[in-house]
Amino acid sequence: MILQENPFLYNLLKSKIMHQSIIDNNPSNNKEDGDDRDSLAAPDLESDDDTSQPNPDEKEKVATAAKIHRAHVISLTICYMLTFATNQRKNSMQIENSLCFLACGVSDWVIKFLNFVGLCSSRKTAHSALRTLGDETKRTNKQLMKRSRSNSPQFGPLICIDNLDFQQSVHVKSVDNQNAMFHGTWGYLHQIHPNLLASVDPNNLSLKAYKKAIAD
């Protein structure tokens, strides 16, 4: 949709980035120190357990594909930012970013700045999106439960819930910069394949059969 609305801007930005990439590849132009071109280079094809040298042609193909993909992502992001600045209802990328930042514990100051430059939605919009996603998930779960009960009355979907705990460690600690522990819950519905259920005796899926199996 964004490419259909801004084809000229997208192609202009991508052509500019690709042209600059060709200039940067010229050894005579790589005289400056401290640039960050290496951080944007294509991944190395060599591995620790592989003693063979990578194919130069294959390595060149990977590097070229990485540069094209980088130019595409940057151009597309700028088009999203421009579209969001002119009409904040067109905010698919911004909502996706704000939800990720909210889940990762990004501070409100950073969210406000990224929202100001058009890279993400506000925190209020992120919370509203979470509520909408929650309501949609409730309706989806109810439909799956009803459908499963009609297909297999003896055995419904499995509700799997995992509690995730992970720590964000910082290298340079200060009063405002300390290690942080994040807690999250991840859940999903697991439906047994109908063919598998059809191969099992329904009498073995009762509570009585379960207690008997545990006792034995």
C-alpha positions as CSV (number, residue, x, y, z in Angstrom):
1,M,0.0,0.0,0.0
2,I,2.8,2.4,0.9
3,L,4.7,1.6,-2.3
4,Q,1.5,2.3,-4.3
5,E,1.0,5.7,-2.7
6,N,4.6,6.8,-2.8
7,P,6.3,5.1,-5.8
8,F,8.3,8.1,-6.9
9,L,9.6,8.9,-3.4
10,Y,10.4,5.2,-2.7
11,N,12.3,4.8,-6.0
12,L,14.1,8.1,-5.5
13,L,15.3,7.2,-2.1
14,K,16.3,3.7,-3.0
15,S,18.2,4.9,-6.1
16,K,20.1,7.5,-4.0
17,I,21.1,4.8,-1.4
18,M,22.2,2.3,-4.0
19,H,24.2,5.0,-5.8
20,Q,25.9,6.0,-2.6
21,S,26.6,2.3,-1.9
22,I,28.4,2.1,-5.2
23,I,30.5,5.1,-4.4
24,D,31.4,3.7,-1.0
25,N,32.6,0.5,-2.6
26,N,35.3,2.4,-4.5
27,P,38.5,1.9,-2.6
28,S,39.7,5.5,-3.4
29,N,36.8,6.9,-1.5
30,N,37.3,4.9,1.7
31,K,39.7,7.3,3.3
32,E,37.7,8.3,6.4
33,D,38.2,6.6,9.7
34,G,35.5,6.0,12.2
35,D,32.6,5.3,9.8
36,D,30.1,2.6,10.4
37,R,30.0,0.9,7.1
38,D,31.3,-2.4,8.6
39,S,28.2,-2.6,10.9
40,L,26.0,-2.5,7.9
41,A,27.9,-5.0,5.8
42,A,26.6,-8.4,4.7
43,P,27.1,-11.3,7.1
44,D,30.3,-13.3,6.8
45,L,29.8,-16.7,5.2
46,E,32.7,-18.3,7.0
47,S,32.1,-20.5,10.1
48,D,34.4,-21.8,12.8
49,D,34.0,-25.4,11.9
50,D,34.4,-24.9,8.1
51,T,37.9,-24.8,6.9
52,S,37.0,-24.3,3.2
53,Q,37.1,-20.8,1.7
54,P,33.8,-19.3,0.8
55,N,33.0,-18.9,-2.9
56,P,33.8,-15.4,-4.0
57,D,30.9,-15.2,-6.4
58,E,28.5,-16.5,-3.6
59,K,29.9,-13.9,-1.2
60,E,29.4,-11.2,-3.7
61,K,25.8,-12.2,-4.3
62,V,25.1,-12.2,-0.6
63,A,26.7,-8.7,-0.2
64,T,24.7,-7.3,-3.1
65,A,21.4,-8.8,-1.8
66,A,22.1,-7.3,1.7
67,K,22.7,-3.8,0.2
68,I,19.5,-4.0,-1.9
69,H,17.5,-5.2,1.2
70,R,19.0,-2.4,3.3
71,A,18.1,0.2,0.7
72,H,14.6,-1.2,0.5
73,V,14.1,-1.1,4.3
74,I,15.4,2.4,4.7
75,S,13.3,3.8,1.8
76,L,10.2,2.0,2.9
77,T,10.7,3.3,6.5
78,I,11.0,6.9,5.3
79,C,7.8,6.5,3.2
80,Y,6.0,5.1,6.3
81,M,7.3,8.1,8.4
82,L,6.2,10.6,5.8
83,T,2.7,9.0,5.5
84,F,2.3,8.9,9.3
85,A,3.3,12.6,9.5
86,T,0.6,13.6,7.0
87,N,-2.1,11.1,8.2
88,Q,-1.6,9.5,11.6
89,R,-4.3,6.9,10.9
90,K,-1.9,5.2,8.5
91,N,0.3,3.9,11.3
92,S,0.8,0.2,10.8
93,M,4.5,0.3,11.1
94,Q,4.4,2.8,14.0
95,I,1.9,0.6,16.0
96,E,4.1,-2.5,15.4
97,N,7.2,-0.6,16.7
98,S,5.4,0.9,19.7
99,L,4.1,-2.6,20.8
100,C,7.6,-4.0,20.5
101,F,9.1,-1.1,22.4
102,L,6.4,-1.3,25.1
103,A,7.1,-5.1,25.5
104,C,10.8,-4.4,25.7
105,G,10.5,-1.8,28.5
106,V,11.6,1.2,26.4
107,S,11.3,4.4,28.5
108,D,8.6,6.9,28.0
109,W,11.1,9.6,26.9
110,V,12.4,7.4,24.1
111,I,8.9,6.6,23.0
112,K,8.0,10.3,22.9
113,F,11.0,11.1,20.8
114,L,10.4,8.2,18.3
115,N,6.8,9.2,18.1
116,F,7.9,12.8,17.4
117,V,10.1,11.8,14.4
118,G,7.4,9.4,13.2
119,L,8.9,6.0,13.9
120,C,6.3,4.8,16.4
121,S,2.9,5.6,17.9
122,S,2.4,7.0,21.3
123,R,2.3,4.8,24.4
124,K,-1.4,5.6,24.8
125,T,-2.0,4.2,21.3
126,A,0.1,1.2,22.1
127,H,-2.1,0.4,25.1
128,S,-5.2,0.9,23.1
129,A,-3.9,-1.5,20.5
130,L,-3.1,-4.1,23.2
131,R,-6.7,-3.9,24.4
132,T,-8.0,-4.4,20.9
133,L,-5.7,-7.3,20.3
134,G,-6.8,-8.8,23.6
135,D,-10.5,-8.5,22.7
136,E,-9.9,-10.1,19.3
137,T,-7.9,-12.9,21.0
138,K,-10.8,-13.6,23.4
139,R,-13.2,-13.9,20.5
140,T,-10.8,-16.2,18.6
141,N,-10.3,-18.4,21.6
142,K,-14.1,-18.7,22.2
143,Q,-14.6,-19.7,18.6
144,L,-11.8,-22.3,18.7
145,M,-13.2,-23.8,21.9
146,K,-16.7,-24.1,20.5
147,R,-15.5,-25.6,17.2
148,S,-13.3,-28.0,19.1
149,R,-16.1,-29.1,21.4
150,S,-18.3,-29.9,18.4
151,N,-15.5,-31.9,16.7
152,S,-14.2,-33.7,19.7
153,P,-16.4,-33.6,22.8
154,Q,-14.1,-35.8,24.8
155,F,-10.9,-33.7,24.4
156,G,-10.7,-29.9,24.0
157,P,-7.8,-27.7,23.1
158,L,-4.8,-27.5,25.4
159,I,-4.2,-24.1,27.0
160,C,-0.5,-23.7,27.3
161,I,0.9,-20.8,29.4
162,D,4.6,-20.0,29.9
163,N,6.0,-17.4,32.2
164,L,9.1,-15.8,30.7
165,D,11.7,-14.1,32.9
166,F,14.8,-12.6,31.3
167,Q,17.4,-10.1,32.6
168,Q,18.8,-7.1,30.8
169,S,22.4,-6.6,31.9
170,V,24.2,-3.3,31.4
171,H,28.0,-3.1,31.1
172,V,28.4,0.4,32.7
173,K,26.2,0.7,35.8
174,S,25.1,3.9,37.4
175,V,22.3,5.2,39.6
176,D,19.9,5.4,36.6
177,N,21.4,2.5,34.7
178,Q,21.1,-0.9,36.4
179,N,20.3,-4.4,35.5
180,A,16.5,-5.0,34.9
181,M,14.4,-8.1,35.1
182,F,11.5,-8.4,32.8
183,H,8.6,-10.8,33.4
184,G,6.1,-11.8,30.7
185,T,3.5,-14.4,30.0
186,W,3.2,-16.2,26.7
187,G,0.2,-18.4,26.0
188,Y,-1.4,-20.3,23.2
189,L,-4.0,-22.9,22.3
190,H,-2.8,-26.3,21.1
191,Q,-5.4,-28.3,19.2
192,I,-4.9,-32.1,18.8
193,H,-5.0,-33.2,15.2
194,P,-8.4,-34.8,14.3
195,N,-6.7,-37.9,12.8
196,L,-4.8,-38.5,16.0
197,L,-8.0,-38.2,18.1
198,A,-9.8,-40.6,15.7
199,S,-7.2,-43.2,16.3
200,V,-7.8,-43.2,20.1
201,D,-10.6,-45.0,21.9
202,P,-12.9,-42.3,23.3
203,N,-13.3,-44.3,26.5
204,N,-9.6,-43.7,27.2
205,L,-10.1,-39.9,27.2
206,S,-12.3,-39.8,30.2
207,L,-11.4,-38.6,33.7
208,K,-12.0,-42.1,35.0
209,A,-9.5,-43.5,32.6
210,Y,-7.0,-40.8,33.5
211,K,-7.2,-41.6,37.2
212,K,-6.9,-45.3,36.5
213,A,-3.8,-44.7,34.4
214,I,-2.2,-42.5,37.2
215,A,-3.0,-45.2,39.8
216,D,-1.4,-47.9,37.7
